């Protein structure tokens, strides 16, 4: 395939950004699992744990990319990704990961925890890849160093600039909309009606972001009321 086309480059950038937006769990899990180990072992745990987690994620994503070619599964995957995009905005990320006592125990903890929490990443990347396995692998290879050494910084940036999360959720919602409109069983409705296709895409993106914003505003209001009553 041509690596210099706009479609390939834009899809690759989308996958890298998805990996980064959803990398917060990786950083938190790594930190929690390795926090009680000696300093000289923590770096090894970060590297080995991430390699193991990413290896599993590549295999899972390639499998899902293949699976999404089955009729109606692209549509179902799109619906799941809409939920994931919404959840990214409103979910409080509480993690119950025990600190491991040894290097390999910590590596195992990271791999298992990441595999159990990585479903959102797998679905999102598989949808953005649009059947191109090389995009999945390239996106992860490029984003892994950033996840390993820069994810803590990225979390701080998200805390400081919450708009990043909304932007990331918008990209996930856009990817979900593309999965739905590209579903082979539905694509004929959109191929000759570009206006309908973009109406669906824009409605999904705006709907997810607006609903997430409303829920977050409601949460903030309740927190303010509880704080004021204390």
C-alpha positions as CSV (number, residue, x, y, z in Angstrom):
1,X,0.0,0.0,0.0
2,X,1.1,3.6,-0.5
3,X,2.4,5.0,2.7
4,X,2.5,8.6,1.5
5,X,-1.2,9.1,0.8
6,X,-3.3,11.5,2.8
7,X,-5.7,8.7,3.8
8,X,-2.8,6.5,5.2
9,X,-1.1,9.4,7.1
10,X,-4.4,10.7,8.5
11,X,-5.4,7.2,9.7
12,X,-2.0,6.7,11.2
13,X,-2.2,10.0,13.1
14,X,-5.7,9.1,14.3
15,X,-4.5,5.7,15.6
16,X,-1.5,7.3,17.4
17,X,-3.8,9.9,19.0
18,X,-6.3,7.2,20.1
19,X,-3.4,5.2,21.6
20,X,-2.2,8.3,23.5
21,X,-5.7,9.4,24.7
22,X,-6.4,5.9,26.0
23,X,-2.9,5.5,27.4
24,X,-3.7,6.9,30.8
25,X,-4.7,3.5,32.1
26,X,-1.3,2.1,31.0
27,X,0.6,4.7,33.0
28,X,-1.6,4.3,36.1
29,X,-1.4,0.5,36.0
30,X,2.4,0.5,35.5
31,X,2.8,3.0,38.4
32,X,0.6,1.1,40.8
33,X,2.1,-2.3,40.0
34,X,5.7,-1.2,40.2
35,X,5.5,1.3,43.1
36,X,7.0,-1.0,45.8
37,X,9.9,-2.3,43.7
38,X,13.5,-1.0,44.1
39,X,14.3,1.9,41.8
40,X,16.7,-0.2,39.7
41,X,13.9,-2.7,38.9
42,X,11.2,-0.2,38.1
43,X,12.6,0.8,34.7
44,X,12.8,-2.9,33.7
45,X,9.2,-3.4,34.8
46,X,8.0,-0.5,32.7
47,X,9.7,-1.8,29.6
48,X,8.9,-5.5,30.0
49,X,5.4,-4.9,31.1
50,X,4.7,-2.5,28.2
51,X,6.2,-4.9,25.7
52,X,4.0,-7.7,27.0
53,X,0.9,-5.6,27.0
54,X,1.5,-4.1,23.6
55,X,2.2,-7.6,22.2
56,X,-1.2,-8.9,23.4
57,X,-2.8,-5.7,22.1
58,X,-1.4,-6.1,18.6
59,X,-2.6,-9.7,18.4
60,X,-6.1,-8.7,19.7
61,X,-6.4,-5.7,17.4
62,X,-5.3,-7.6,14.3
63,X,-7.9,-10.3,15.2
64,X,-10.6,-7.6,15.7
65,X,-9.7,-6.0,12.4
66,X,-10.2,-9.3,10.7
67,X,-13.4,-10.0,12.7
68,X,-14.9,-6.6,11.7
69,X,-15.1,-7.8,8.1
70,X,-17.9,-10.1,9.1
71,X,-21.3,-8.6,8.1
72,X,-22.9,-6.3,10.7
73,X,-19.9,-6.6,13.1
74,X,-18.6,-3.2,11.8
75,X,-21.9,-1.7,12.8
76,X,-21.9,-3.4,16.2
77,X,-18.3,-2.2,16.7
78,X,-19.3,1.3,15.8
79,X,-22.0,1.3,18.4
80,X,-19.6,-0.1,21.0
81,X,-17.1,2.7,20.2
82,X,-19.8,5.3,20.6
83,X,-20.3,4.0,24.2
84,X,-16.5,4.0,24.7
85,X,-16.2,7.6,23.5
86,X,-19.0,8.6,25.9
87,X,-17.4,6.6,28.8
88,X,-14.1,8.4,28.2
89,X,-15.7,11.7,29.1
90,X,-17.8,10.7,32.1
91,X,-16.1,7.8,33.8
92,X,-14.0,8.3,36.9
93,X,-10.9,6.3,36.4
94,X,-10.5,4.3,39.7
95,X,-8.1,1.5,39.5
96,X,-7.7,-1.4,42.0
97,X,-4.2,-2.7,41.2
98,X,-2.1,-4.1,44.0
99,X,1.6,-3.3,44.1
100,X,3.6,-6.4,43.1
101,X,6.3,-7.8,45.3
102,X,8.7,-9.0,42.5
103,X,9.8,-7.9,39.0
104,X,8.1,-10.7,37.1
105,X,5.0,-10.5,39.3
106,X,4.8,-6.8,38.5
107,X,5.2,-7.5,34.7
108,X,2.5,-10.1,34.9
109,X,0.2,-7.7,36.8
110,X,0.7,-5.0,34.1
111,X,0.0,-7.4,31.2
112,X,-3.1,-8.9,32.7
113,X,-4.5,-5.6,33.9
114,X,-3.8,-3.9,30.5
115,X,-5.4,-6.8,28.7
116,X,-8.6,-6.6,30.8
117,X,-8.8,-2.8,30.4
118,X,-7.6,-2.6,26.8
119,X,-10.9,-3.4,25.0
120,X,-11.7,0.2,24.3
121,X,-8.2,0.7,22.7
122,X,-8.5,-2.4,20.6
123,X,-12.0,-1.5,19.2
124,X,-11.0,2.1,18.5
125,X,-7.7,1.2,16.7
126,X,-9.3,-1.6,14.7
127,X,-12.0,0.8,13.5
128,X,-9.6,3.6,12.6
129,X,-7.3,1.1,10.8
130,X,-10.1,0.2,8.3
131,X,-8.7,-3.3,7.6
132,X,-5.0,-2.3,7.3
133,X,-3.0,-4.4,9.7
134,X,0.2,-2.4,9.0
135,X,-1.6,0.7,10.4
136,X,-2.3,-1.1,13.7
137,X,1.3,-2.2,14.1
138,X,2.9,1.2,13.0
139,X,0.5,3.1,15.3
140,X,1.5,1.1,18.3
141,X,5.2,1.1,17.5
142,X,5.2,4.9,17.2
143,X,3.1,5.5,20.3
144,X,4.8,2.9,22.6
145,X,7.8,5.1,23.5
146,X,5.5,8.0,24.2
147,X,3.2,5.7,26.4
148,X,6.2,4.4,28.3
149,X,8.2,7.6,28.9
150,X,5.6,10.3,28.3
151,X,2.2,8.9,29.5
152,X,2.6,10.5,33.0
153,X,3.2,13.9,31.3
154,X,0.3,13.3,29.0
155,X,-2.0,12.6,32.0
156,X,-0.9,15.9,33.6
157,X,-1.6,17.7,30.3
158,X,-5.1,16.1,30.3
159,X,-5.7,17.2,33.9
160,X,-4.6,20.7,33.0
161,X,-6.3,21.0,29.6
162,X,-9.5,18.9,29.8
163,X,-10.3,19.9,26.2
164,X,-7.9,17.2,25.1
165,X,-10.3,14.5,26.4
166,X,-13.2,16.1,24.6
167,X,-11.1,16.2,21.4
168,X,-10.1,12.6,21.9
169,X,-13.7,11.6,22.5
170,X,-14.7,13.4,19.3
171,X,-12.1,11.4,17.4
172,X,-13.4,8.2,18.8
173,X,-17.0,9.2,18.0
174,X,-16.0,10.1,14.5
175,X,-14.3,6.7,14.1
176,X,-17.4,5.0,15.4
177,X,-19.6,7.0,12.9
178,X,-17.3,5.9,10.0
179,X,-17.5,2.3,11.1
180,X,-21.3,2.5,11.0
181,X,-21.6,4.3,7.7
182,X,-19.0,1.9,6.2
183,X,-20.8,-1.2,7.3
184,X,-21.2,-3.3,4.1
185,X,-24.9,-3.9,4.8
186,X,-25.6,-0.1,5.1
187,X,-23.0,1.5,2.9
188,X,-25.3,1.7,-0.1
189,X,-27.5,4.1,1.8
190,X,-24.6,6.5,2.2
191,X,-22.6,6.0,-1.0
192,X,-24.9,8.1,-3.2
193,X,-26.0,10.5,-0.4
194,X,-23.0,12.3,1.0
195,X,-25.2,14.8,2.9
196,X,-26.9,11.9,4.8
197,X,-23.5,10.3,5.6
198,X,-22.1,13.6,7.1
199,X,-25.3,14.3,8.9
200,X,-25.0,11.0,10.7
201,X,-21.3,11.5,11.4
202,X,-21.8,15.0,12.7
203,X,-24.8,14.0,14.8
204,X,-22.9,11.2,16.5
205,X,-19.9,13.3,17.3
206,X,-21.9,16.3,18.6
207,X,-24.3,14.0,20.5
208,X,-21.5,12.1,22.3
209,X,-19.6,15.3,23.3
210,X,-22.8,17.2,24.3
211,X,-24.1,14.3,26.4
212,X,-20.8,13.9,28.1
213,X,-20.6,17.6,28.8
214,X,-24.1,17.6,30.3
215,X,-23.3,14.6,32.5
216,X,-20.1,16.2,33.7
217,X,-21.8,19.5,34.5
218,X,-24.4,17.6,36.5
219,X,-21.7,15.8,38.4
220,X,-19.9,19.1,39.1
221,X,-23.2,20.6,40.4
222,X,-23.8,17.7,42.7
223,X,-20.2,17.9,44.1
224,X,-20.6,21.6,44.7
225,X,-23.9,21.0,46.5
226,X,-22.3,18.3,48.7
227,X,-19.3,20.5,49.4
228,X,-21.5,23.4,50.3
229,X,-23.7,21.3,52.7
230,X,-20.6,20.1,54.7
